[in-house]
Amino acid sequence: MFNIIVSYPTVDEEEKILSATTIGESPEIKKILSGKAIVNLQKLVHSVQVTEHFVKYVARLVRATRPSDPSAPKTVKECVDWGAGPRAGQFLIAGAKAIAAMDGRFTISAADIRRVALPVLRHRIGVNFQGQANGVTSEQIVALVLKEIPEPDIPKFEGAGNVR
């Protein structure tokens, strides 16, 4: 789902890793969540609502990473061999739902989608030789797509007058 980049450990961290994993002892494992709690959290995340505006926004973002798509920015058309597929869109929505749930919200926002875009998309974009020669990275392509594809214009709810 996500491509998380973890840097090498510091010298102290590496020495601790080596010591902890080569002494032949098994670490004590403590249960944090029950299986039922995990299933309930999954249900909670799945219950977060996604409006049609955001489904369309995610589809536009993903499609803009594909060099053959008419909506793709010029740099994508020139520097990318292959872009993100439909699963990327599913993961953008799932990640946005998880963020909204952790924040106690019942629906996602464009900010949630943008927050998960880099770890979801960066490994799903193939920068071609021309792009590599020009120093273009998949991270730069994601940033470009986020800049070029406008967030949805969501109409504000105008209630039924002055309710007290």
Backbone as CSV, one residue per row, in Angstrom:
resi,resn,N_x,N_y,N_z,CA_x,CA_y,CA_z,C_x,C_y,C_z
1,MET,0.822,-1.190,0.000,0.000,0.000,0.000,0.869,1.258,0.000
2,PHE,1.788,1.357,0.973,2.665,2.521,1.060,4.112,2.106,0.791
3,ASN,4.868,3.009,0.232,6.307,2.845,0.080,6.942,3.783,1.098
4,ILE,7.374,3.204,2.213,7.954,3.989,3.302,9.469,3.882,3.205
5,ILE,10.147,4.998,3.211,11.606,5.004,3.119,12.187,5.107,4.527
6,VAL,12.998,4.135,4.861,13.654,4.096,6.167,15.156,4.180,5.914
7,SER,15.795,5.151,6.532,17.232,5.316,6.320,18.007,4.294,7.153
8,TYR,19.288,4.199,6.883,20.147,3.293,7.647,20.195,3.743,9.108
9,PRO,20.390,2.793,10.006,20.476,3.171,11.422,21.795,3.871,11.729
10,THR,21.799,4.587,12.874,23.052,5.181,13.345,23.952,4.046,13.819
11,VAL,25.193,4.342,14.116,26.118,3.323,14.605,25.578,2.683,15.881
12,ASP,25.116,3.506,16.824,24.569,2.972,18.077,23.352,2.092,17.831
13,GLU,22.456,2.550,16.950,21.267,1.760,16.647,21.647,0.430,15.999
14,GLU,22.615,0.473,15.097,23.028,-0.752,14.414,23.659,-1.748,15.382
15,GLU,24.448,-1.238,16.312,25.057,-2.122,17.308,23.980,-2.763,18.180
16,LYS,22.952,-1.996,18.549,21.843,-2.550,19.339,21.089,-3.606,18.546
17,ILE,20.878,-3.357,17.265,20.195,-4.329,16.405,21.000,-5.622,16.348
18,LEU,22.304,-5.490,16.130,23.165,-6.668,16.038,23.171,-7.449,17.348
19,SER,23.282,-6.748,18.448,23.280,-7.419,19.755,21.943,-8.108,20.021
20,ALA,20.861,-7.413,19.770,19.537,-7.939,20.094,19.131,-9.117,19.211
21,THR,19.655,-9.179,18.004,19.195,-10.213,17.073,20.150,-11.386,16.918
22,THR,21.293,-11.343,17.586,22.255,-12.437,17.409,22.601,-13.157,18.700
23,ILE,21.915,-12.822,19.815,22.270,-13.460,21.088,21.474,-14.730,21.348
24,GLY,20.536,-15.060,20.468,19.804,-16.306,20.589,18.627,-16.276,21.534
25,GLU,18.279,-15.140,22.053,17.122,-15.030,22.932,15.928,-14.507,22.146
26,SER,14.758,-14.944,22.556,13.541,-14.442,21.932,13.015,-13.272,22.754
27,PRO,12.673,-12.183,22.094,12.142,-11.035,22.843,10.753,-11.354,23.397
28,GLU,10.387,-10.708,24.459,9.051,-10.862,25.017,8.082,-10.052,24.171
29,ILE,7.048,-10.721,23.734,6.052,-10.070,22.890,4.807,-9.808,23.731
30,LYS,4.367,-8.547,23.721,3.182,-8.175,24.481,2.045,-7.858,23.527
31,LYS,0.911,-8.414,23.819,-0.290,-8.169,23.028,-0.770,-6.743,23.296
32,ILE,-0.994,-6.007,22.216,-1.484,-4.633,22.333,-2.970,-4.568,21.997
33,LEU,-3.365,-5.257,20.934,-4.762,-5.272,20.511,-5.211,-6.711,20.298
34,SER,-6.453,-6.968,20.592,-7.018,-8.287,20.313,-7.405,-8.347,18.841
35,GLY,-7.637,-9.543,18.356,-8.096,-9.718,16.981,-9.405,-8.987,16.734
36,LYS,-10.299,-9.057,17.732,-11.590,-8.378,17.610,-11.403,-6.865,17.514
37,ALA,-10.455,-6.316,18.293,-10.194,-4.867,18.252,-9.656,-4.456,16.883
38,ILE,-8.805,-5.291,16.311,-8.248,-4.989,14.981,-9.366,-4.992,13.938
39,VAL,-10.220,-5.996,13.986,-11.346,-6.066,13.044,-12.256,-4.856,13.219
40,ASN,-12.507,-4.436,14.458,-13.350,-3.259,14.697,-12.714,-1.990,14.155
41,LEU,-11.396,-1.863,14.291,-10.708,-0.696,13.732,-10.783,-0.702,12.207
42,GLN,-10.655,-1.891,11.611,-10.793,-1.992,10.157,-12.189,-1.564,9.717
43,LYS,-13.206,-2.001,10.459,-14.585,-1.613,10.138,-14.774,-0.112,10.283
44,LEU,-14.159,0.458,11.313,-14.252,1.901,11.517,-13.671,2.651,10.317
45,VAL,-12.490,2.249,9.875,-11.854,2.909,8.725,-12.711,2.748,7.475
46,HIS,-13.237,1.556,7.258,-14.085,1.331,6.078,-15.358,2.161,6.121
47,SER,-15.815,2.509,7.324,-17.069,3.267,7.441,-16.896,4.754,7.166
48,VAL,-15.656,5.249,7.100,-15.425,6.663,6.796,-15.932,6.939,5.379
49,GLN,-16.698,8.000,5.245,-17.350,8.321,3.976,-16.406,9.010,2.991
50,VAL,-16.653,8.733,1.717,-15.912,9.369,0.629,-16.941,9.896,-0.361
51,THR,-16.926,11.191,-0.566,-17.884,11.774,-1.503,-17.420,11.557,-2.941
52,GLU,-18.359,11.712,-3.835,-18.067,11.583,-5.266,-16.983,12.574,-5.695
53,HIS,-16.955,13.747,-5.056,-15.947,14.761,-5.394,-14.534,14.187,-5.198
54,PHE,-14.341,13.457,-4.101,-13.012,12.929,-3.810,-12.688,11.682,-4.625
55,VAL,-13.689,10.901,-4.962,-13.456,9.762,-5.859,-12.957,10.282,-7.205
56,LYS,-13.608,11.321,-7.696,-13.202,11.908,-8.977,-11.809,12.541,-8.871
57,TYR,-11.529,13.197,-7.765,-10.216,13.819,-7.547,-9.119,12.758,-7.559
58,VAL,-9.332,11.670,-6.832,-8.336,10.593,-6.784,-8.149,9.997,-8.183
59,ALA,-9.229,9.780,-8.905,-9.115,9.241,-10.269,-8.296,10.186,-11.150
60,ARG,-8.529,11.494,-11.016,-7.760,12.465,-11.821,-6.279,12.456,-11.442
61,LEU,-5.986,12.357,-10.132,-4.587,12.311,-9.704,-3.870,11.093,-10.281
62,VAL,-4.489,9.941,-10.125,-3.866,8.701,-10.590,-3.696,8.723,-12.100
63,ARG,-4.714,9.125,-12.817,-4.649,9.145,-14.279,-3.583,10.124,-14.780
64,ALA,-3.365,11.206,-14.052,-2.363,12.204,-14.466,-0.937,11.678,-14.349
65,THR,-0.734,10.538,-13.685,0.614,9.945,-13.611,0.915,9.076,-14.824
66,ARG,-0.066,8.844,-15.669,0.084,7.952,-16.829,0.424,8.767,-18.072
67,PRO,1.564,8.489,-18.700,1.989,9.308,-19.837,1.029,9.277,-21.024
68,SER,0.234,8.235,-21.164,-0.691,8.154,-22.296,-2.029,8.845,-22.035
69,ASP,-2.254,9.294,-20.801,-3.524,9.942,-20.484,-3.515,11.393,-20.947
70,PRO,-4.590,11.857,-21.572,-4.639,13.254,-22.026,-4.455,14.275,-20.907
71,SER,-4.788,13.915,-19.664,-4.673,14.867,-18.559,-3.258,14.946,-17.984
72,ALA,-2.373,14.074,-18.443,-1.009,14.045,-17.892,-0.259,15.328,-18.233
73,PRO,0.421,15.901,-17.232,1.246,17.082,-17.516,2.366,16.739,-18.510
74,LYS,2.867,17.750,-19.163,3.907,17.576,-20.186,5.101,16.788,-19.645
75,THR,5.545,17.091,-18.443,6.694,16.390,-17.858,6.410,14.906,-17.691
76,VAL,5.189,14.552,-17.326,4.822,13.132,-17.201,4.901,12.476,-18.573
77,LYS,4.358,13.123,-19.584,4.384,12.560,-20.941,5.809,12.354,-21.440
78,GLU,6.718,13.231,-21.053,8.096,13.153,-21.530,8.995,12.261,-20.676
79,CYS,8.722,12.187,-19.376,9.679,11.566,-18.457,9.208,10.289,-17.758
80,VAL,8.012,9.839,-18.067,7.474,8.663,-17.378,7.142,7.576,-18.397
81,ASP,7.560,6.343,-18.099,7.208,5.197,-18.939,5.861,4.616,-18.545
82,TRP,5.592,4.511,-17.258,4.328,3.952,-16.773,3.934,4.657,-15.485
83,GLY,2.627,4.811,-15.345,2.096,5.504,-14.173,1.337,4.560,-13.266
84,ALA,0.673,5.123,-12.292,-0.055,4.363,-11.273,-1.314,3.734,-11.863
85,GLY,-1.663,2.566,-11.331,-2.860,1.857,-11.754,-4.013,2.089,-10.788
86,PRO,-5.129,1.397,-11.020,-6.314,1.573,-10.174,-6.071,1.274,-8.694
87,ARG,-5.191,0.323,-8.378,-4.935,0.037,-6.958,-4.378,1.255,-6.236
88,ALA,-3.628,2.096,-6.946,-3.104,3.317,-6.321,-4.260,4.196,-5.852
89,GLY,-5.291,4.295,-6.658,-6.457,5.075,-6.262,-7.154,4.471,-5.055
90,GLN,-7.262,3.141,-5.041,-7.862,2.465,-3.889,-7.061,2.755,-2.628
91,PHE,-5.740,2.728,-2.743,-4.883,2.951,-1.573,-4.869,4.419,-1.151
92,LEU,-4.995,5.343,-2.099,-5.113,6.755,-1.733,-6.364,6.968,-0.885
93,ILE,-7.461,6.370,-1.301,-8.706,6.517,-0.548,-8.609,5.799,0.797
94,ALA,-8.079,4.581,0.811,-7.958,3.830,2.071,-7.059,4.568,3.063
95,GLY,-5.937,5.102,2.584,-5.037,5.854,3.461,-5.686,7.122,3.982
96,ALA,-6.413,7.820,3.111,-7.116,9.041,3.531,-8.183,8.707,4.565
97,LYS,-8.870,7.579,4.377,-9.879,7.152,5.350,-9.235,6.870,6.710
98,ALA,-8.082,6.220,6.706,-7.404,5.911,7.969,-7.006,7.195,8.692
99,ILE,-6.520,8.177,7.962,-6.146,9.452,8.588,-7.376,10.139,9.167
100,ALA,-8.452,10.172,8.401,-9.680,10.795,8.892,-10.168,10.089,10.159
101,ALA,-10.142,8.761,10.157,-10.590,8.005,11.337,-9.710,8.311,12.544
102,MET,-8.402,8.378,12.341,-7.496,8.686,13.454,-7.723,10.092,13.983
103,ASP,-8.189,10.982,13.113,-8.489,12.351,13.525,-9.912,12.494,14.074
104,GLY,-10.673,11.402,14.083,-12.032,11.443,14.605,-13.040,12.050,13.652
105,ARG,-12.716,12.045,12.355,-13.638,12.615,11.368,-14.383,11.507,10.641
106,PHE,-15.565,11.826,10.125,-16.411,10.840,9.462,-16.271,10.848,7.948
107,THR,-15.471,11.771,7.428,-15.263,11.848,5.987,-13.839,12.328,5.715
108,ILE,-13.359,12.031,4.526,-11.991,12.412,4.180,-11.948,13.833,3.636
109,SER,-10.732,14.365,3.531,-10.518,15.694,2.959,-9.451,15.592,1.877
110,ALA,-9.329,16.633,1.094,-8.265,16.689,0.092,-6.902,16.641,0.769
111,ALA,-6.791,17.252,1.940,-5.518,17.236,2.674,-5.119,15.809,3.050
112,ASP,-6.094,14.972,3.383,-5.797,13.573,3.709,-5.234,12.848,2.484
113,ILE,-5.839,13.081,1.349,-5.378,12.454,0.105,-3.967,12.920,-0.215
114,ARG,-3.733,14.217,-0.098,-2.411,14.771,-0.401,-1.354,14.216,0.569
115,ARG,-1.768,13.994,1.816,-0.832,13.496,2.830,-0.325,12.090,2.503
116,VAL,-1.170,11.257,1.914,-0.755,9.879,1.603,-0.272,9.720,0.166
117,ALA,-0.365,10.755,-0.639,-0.032,10.645,-2.061,1.399,10.187,-2.306
118,LEU,2.360,10.762,-1.619,3.748,10.396,-1.881,4.041,8.934,-1.546
119,PRO,3.729,8.449,-0.339,4.030,7.044,-0.069,3.196,6.055,-0.893
120,VAL,2.034,6.484,-1.370,1.229,5.586,-2.199,1.725,5.576,-3.641
121,LEU,2.095,6.733,-4.176,2.383,6.845,-5.607,3.844,6.691,-6.009
122,ARG,4.787,7.023,-5.151,6.176,7.126,-5.609,6.735,5.851,-6.237
123,HIS,6.341,4.690,-5.756,6.871,3.452,-6.329,5.987,2.892,-7.434
124,ARG,4.956,3.643,-7.798,4.059,3.207,-8.859,4.247,4.036,-10.132
125,ILE,5.322,4.793,-10.178,5.607,5.646,-11.329,6.998,5.278,-11.841
126,GLY,7.066,4.919,-13.109,8.344,4.535,-13.715,8.938,5.681,-14.509
127,VAL,9.925,6.347,-13.925,10.614,7.434,-14.633,11.485,6.802,-15.712
128,ASN,11.365,7.301,-16.943,12.127,6.726,-18.052,13.561,7.252,-18.108
129,PHE,14.313,6.771,-19.086,15.723,7.143,-19.194,15.896,8.645,-19.375
130,GLN,15.049,9.260,-20.194,15.149,10.711,-20.401,14.926,11.438,-19.085
131,GLY,13.920,11.028,-18.323,13.655,11.646,-17.033,14.825,11.470,-16.078
132,GLN,15.378,10.248,-16.016,16.516,9.991,-15.139,17.712,10.841,-15.543
133,ALA,17.935,10.956,-16.847,19.056,11.767,-17.333,18.897,13.235,-16.950
134,ASN,17.659,13.669,-16.839,17.380,15.059,-16.453,17.221,15.225,-14.939
135,GLY,17.452,14.152,-14.193,17.383,14.228,-12.741,15.969,14.213,-12.188
136,VAL,15.003,13.790,-12.990,13.609,13.747,-12.544,13.401,12.480,-11.712
137,THR,12.734,12.623,-10.571,12.445,11.484,-9.704,10.935,11.249,-9.644
138,SER,10.563,10.075,-9.195,9.126,9.799,-9.050,8.507,10.720,-7.994
139,GLU,9.291,11.095,-6.980,8.797,12.027,-5.967,8.458,13.384,-6.590
140,GLN,9.286,13.833,-7.526,9.019,15.099,-8.213,7.774,14.992,-9.092
141,ILE,7.569,13.827,-9.687,6.373,13.625,-10.510,5.119,13.695,-9.639
142,VAL,5.168,13.071,-8.467,4.023,13.128,-7.551,3.739,14.576,-7.164
143,ALA,4.779,15.319,-6.813,4.603,16.731,-6.442,4.010,17.534,-7.601
144,LEU,4.472,17.257,-8.804,3.958,17.957,-9.991,2.481,17.653,-10.204
145,VAL,2.114,16.391,-10.106,0.717,16.003,-10.302,-0.170,16.657,-9.239
146,LEU,0.291,16.661,-7.981,-0.494,17.305,-6.917,-0.662,18.798,-7.183
147,LYS,0.353,19.419,-7.773,0.285,20.846,-8.082,-0.629,21.117,-9.287
148,GLU,-0.560,20.252,-10.288,-1.283,20.479,-11.540,-2.765,20.102,-11.472
149,ILE,-3.108,19.104,-10.675,-4.499,18.644,-10.624,-5.207,19.390,-9.497
150,PRO,-6.192,20.200,-9.827,-6.858,21.004,-8.798,-7.691,20.146,-7.844
151,GLU,-7.717,20.572,-6.593,-8.567,19.913,-5.611,-10.018,20.149,-6.002
152,PRO,-10.912,19.259,-5.583,-12.317,19.432,-5.962,-12.914,20.685,-5.344
153,ASP,-13.788,21.292,-6.110,-14.532,22.458,-5.623,-15.831,21.919,-5.028
154,ILE,-15.877,21.878,-3.715,-17.025,21.290,-3.029,-17.966,22.403,-2.606
155,PRO,-19.197,22.345,-3.085,-20.153,23.390,-2.703,-20.440,23.330,-1.197
156,LYS,-20.547,24.481,-0.603,-20.843,24.581,0.828,-22.332,24.357,1.050
157,PHE,-22.640,23.710,2.164,-24.034,23.468,2.517,-24.651,24.767,3.008
158,GLU,-25.734,25.132,2.393,-26.462,26.326,2.829,-27.726,25.840,3.502
159,GLY,-27.690,25.740,4.803,-28.791,25.199,5.604,-30.134,25.816,5.296
160,ALA,-31.121,25.392,6.037,-32.508,25.816,5.812,-32.826,27.109,6.553
161,GLY,-31.956,28.062,6.482,-32.208,29.335,7.137,-31.586,29.404,8.513
162,ASN,-32.065,30.338,9.288,-31.534,30.520,10.647,-32.201,29.555,11.613
163,VAL,-31.462,28.543,11.966,-31.965,27.561,12.912,-31.382,27.881,14.273
164,ARG,-32.234,27.911,15.282,-31.752,28.235,16.629,-31.857,27.065,17.528
